[in-house]
Structures are given as C-alpha cells and as structure tokens.
C-alpha cells in the first residue's frame, strides 16, 4: 500500500477544480505552502508528476487527469461509507454537502436556520454557483443534495418539487413599459435586456421563453449576479428577466417595477435533487423531507 492520505487526495481534487494552488488554499482555509506540500507528498507517493505550471495557474498532466477521475470516484465512495455509518449514529449528528444555484441564495439561508432549530447537531456545507457548475458537482457526486430551478435531463436523478419559482420581466420605475398594461410579449422586441451569464438557469429559462414566443432577445449586457443586474435595471440600463423571489424588497420599495406582460409571470418550481443511486445519510434524508414538507410555505412567507 502506497503511503498517501485522504487529505492529500482532497487537496489534489480542490487544486484540480480551481486550476490554482492559491485559490485552492483559500477554499481549504490553509496556506499556499501547505497545499504545495500536500501535492508534492502525493506525487512522491506515486512517483509521478500530477500537476505542472501553466503561467500563474497549473494544469494537470496526463497522469493527473487519470488520477482525478479515480480520486473523485473514491471520494464519492467514502461519502457513501459515511452515510452507512451515519445510520448507526442516528440524527444526533451528521453532515450534509448542499449545493444550490445562485438564485436560491435569497431563501436558502432562512431554510437552513429553520432546519438547524430542528436538528442542531447537523452540520451543513453550502456551495453556491450557477446551474452549469452545480450540475457538475452533482454529476461528480460532490453534493449530497442540490436545490435548482429545473430538474436535470442528462443525469439519472431523483428530483422533487418543493416550492414555486415565479419569473417575470422587471424594469426601472420610469421605464417606458412600466406603466403600460396587458402588453403582448412581442412588445419586448424593441428593448434591451441585462441578462445572466451563460450557464445560468435563469438565462436558459429566459432564452426558452423568448424562443417560444418567437421574439428576438436583445442583450445589452451580460452580468454574473442577480444583485448586479438589479442595480443595472434600477439605473435604467435595460429590462431584465428575474425570479420574483430575488426582487421582493426592490418591488416593495418601488425601486423596481414589474412589466405587465400577458401570460407573465412564468411559474416554475424549485427542486431538491440527488443522484438516484446515491444512498442519503439520515441527515440528508431529514433535510430533503423538511424541504418537501415545509419549504414551500416558508419561502412564500419569506420571499
């Protein structure tokens, strides 16, 4: 048996994901020299280079790419082992790796606080990213549960709806469309939109909506966060298409206005999702049940 550790494997996976020793160190809350030492010890254990410099970043060698595939699979198997052992411990303690798409960050913290009151011994690690990256985490078995706005079709998953997700067109209060009523969707063709980045679930839903209505989407700027988009809309840069869960304060204060388009808002769902073959630990089972039973009413009252 070669002399390497689980910590070294976890460090390598984080470096491979970030393609940077410094960024991996930030994610792991350790120093850069500590990450470099873990990598060096792992390479020494196998007698082969796994990473190499690429300017200010790093890239994986061919051996490193092969190692990454098996390392991720091994990490997933260890999570399954933890789930089996957790069944013997019960719900006195536990850990959940939860991943959510960025739009869900407006209500997930509230849900976590409510869940913690019911299960104070359960620890939750939260990852927030766009849909594309969250799907990658799900596929690699890096997340126990995922919260997203549309169930994935390319993975064998179990997805359960637990809350509604209304989406609509928003504008600055003084925008030309903000006071008009019962607009046809075609009226949007002449106006520019501030949109989320490619890979975002909101962006994908928006593009599907415009395609279904056979209206061209005029993009004036692409932005990586809902908060930046809201500021751009308020400044008069353009219209946008957002989940109404993200703009409740701005609508209530009058800083943002809903555009009255026939057939809107478009109502989707929020789903709690996991790989179908994944064996959920009791803590993850409890959180999934909590979302299904209480998530919808709590979100309705919050956002």
N, C-alpha and C positions, 0 to 999 in steps of 0.2 A: 504494500500500500504506500503510495507516494505521500510525502509529508506536506499537505496543504490544508487550509482551514475553510470553513464556511464563510468567515468574514472576508477572506481573500476573494472568494467567488462572488460574494455580494458586491464587493468593491469593484471588481472587474466588470460586472454587469452594469453598474452605475456609470463607470467610465465609458463603456461601450455605448451606452444610451446617450450620454452627453457629448461624446467625442471630445472630451476636455477633462484634464486632471483637476483644474481649478474649479470648474462647475460641479464636478463630482464631489469634490471636497466640501463645497457649500451645501450640497444636498445631504451629505452624510454627516455634516457638522464636525468635521475633523480638518486637520491642516493638510496642505498640499503634500508636504514631505511624507506624512503618514500614508496618504493614498499611493504615492510613488513607491514607498517601501512595500506595501501590500502587493502591488503589481509585480515588483521585482522578485519578491519571495515566491509568488505564484509561478512566474516564468522559470525561476531556478528549480522549483519542484518538478517541472515537466521538461526542463532543459531546452526550451524553445521560446523565441520571441512571440508575444501575443499582440503587442502594440508597437507602433512606430510613429515618429514625429511627422506632422504634416503642417508646416508653418507654425502657427501658435496653437494649433489643435493637434489631435492624434488621430490615427486611423488604425483599424485592425489589420493584422497580417492575415494571410490565408488560414494559418493555424488558429489565429484569434477568432475569425469568423466561425470556424468549425467549433471551437471551444464555447463560443457564445450560445450557439444553438443548444448544445447539451447542458450548459450551465443554467439556462432559463428553464429547460425541462426538469432539471434536478431541483431547482428552487420551487417549481410548481409541485413536484412530488413531496417535498418537505412540508409544504403548506397543507397538503392532504394528510400527511402524517400528524401535523399539529391538530387538524380537525378531528381526527380519530381520537387522539389523546384528550382533546377538549371535551369530548362526550363523556369521558370518565370523571372529569372535574366538575361538569355541570356549569351552571350560569353564575357561579361566584366570581369568575374572572374570565377574560377572553380578549381576543384582539381581532379587529376587522380592518382589512385594507379596502377602503371605499374610494372609488373614482367617480367623479361627476363632471359633466360638461359644464363649461363656464357659465352659461345662463342659469344653471341650477344653484349657483353660489348665493343667489338672492334669498333662497329659503332653506337650503340645506343646513346652515349653522343653527337656525331655530329648531329644526327637527333633531339635530344632534343634542342640543341642550335638553329637549323634552325626553329623548331616549335615555340620556345619562341619568336623569332622575329616576327612571325605572330600573336601570341596570348600571349602578355606579361603578361596578368592578370591571366593566368592559371598556377597553381602550380602542380608539378608532384613529387610524392614519388616513388623512384626507388628501387626495390628489385632484387638482382642478386643471382642466385643459380643454382644448377644442375636441369636437367629436372624433376627428380622424385619429388623434393621438390617444384618446380614451379607448377607441376600438382596438388600437394596437396593444394597449395594456390588457384589455380583455382577452384578445387572441393569445397573448403570451402567458396567460394565467397569472398576471401580476396583481390583479384586483379580485377580491372575493365577490364584491357586488359593484354594479355600475348603475348610476342614475343618468338617463339620457332621454331625449325627446322623441326618439323613433327607434324601434327595435331593429337590430342589425339583420340583414337578409343573407349576409355572406358567412355567418358563423352559426353553429348549432347551439343556440341559446334558449334559455327559458326566460321570457320577458313578460312581466305582469304590470298592467297599467294601475297607477295608484292615485293620480291627480290629473286634472285638466291643464292644458297649456294653451291659452288663447294668445294668438299673434295678430298684430294689426299694423296699419300704416300710421306713423306719427309725424308731426310737423311742429315747427315753431308756431306759437300762438298767432303771430301776424302773417303767417304764410297765406298765399292766395287761396289755397284749398281748405284752410282750417275752418271757415265758416260756411262753406257750401254743404248742402245736404244731398244724400242719396246719389252720390257720384257713381257713374259707371266705371268699371275697372279701367276701361280704355282712356279715361281722363288722366291717368298717371303717366301715359306715354311721353308727355312733353316735359316732365320734371325729372331732375337729377336725384339720385339716391346715394346716401352714405351707407356702406354695407360692411358686413363682417368679412373676415378673410376666408379664402378657400379652405375647406376642411371643417368649417363651422357648420353645425346642424341648422342654425338659423339661416345661414346663407343658402344652404341646399334647399330648405323649405321655401325660401323666397324665390329662388330660380324656378322651382317646380310650379309655384303659383303663377308666375308671370308667363311661363310656357303654356300652362293650361288655359290661360286667358288670351293667349296669342298676342301679348303685348311686349314690345321690346323693353328690356331693363337698361336704363341709362345710369351708369355708375359714374359718380363724380369723384369718389374717393373710397378706398378700402381701409378699414381700421381693425385692429386686433382685439378690441374690447367693447362691450356694451357701454361702459362708462364714457369712453372717449366719443362714441357715436352719439350718445345723449347730449354731450356738450356741443358737438358739431351741429346737431339738429337745432338746439336752442340758439346757437349763433347764426342760424339761417343758411348753413352750408347746403342743406338739402333735406329731402324726406328720408325716412328710414322705415324698415320693417323689423319690429322687435316683439319679443314676448311681453305681454302686458304685465307679467309678474315682475319685470325689471324696471318698470316706469311708474309704479303706483305713487311714489312720492312726488314725482315731477308732474303727473297728471293732476294730483290733488292740489298742488300749489299753483297750478296754472302756467308752469314754465314750459310744458309740452302739451300739445293738443292732439286728440285723435282725429284722423281724417275719416269722414263718414262715407265709406265706400260700400256699395251694395254687396251683400254676402260676407262682409267682414264683421267681427274678427273671424279668422280661421282658427278653429278649435282642434288642437291635437291633444296628446296625452304625455304625461311623464311616466316612464317605465323604470322599474327596478329589474335589473338583468344580471344573469350569470351564465357561465358555460353549463350546458345541460348535464355534462358528465361530472361536473365539479361536486365534491362532497362538502356541503356547507357545515362549518362548525356551529355549535349551538348559538354562539353569539351572533353570527351572520344570519342564522335562521330567525332569531328573535328580532333582529333589525329589519329583515325583509317583512316579517309579519307585522311589525309596528308600522312600516310604511303603508302596507296594503290596508290595514285597519284604521289607522289614524292620520296618515299623511295628507290625504285629500282635504278633510275638514280643517286641519291645522293650517295648510297652505292657503285655503280660501279665506281664513280669518286673518292671515298674516299679509298676504300679497294679493 
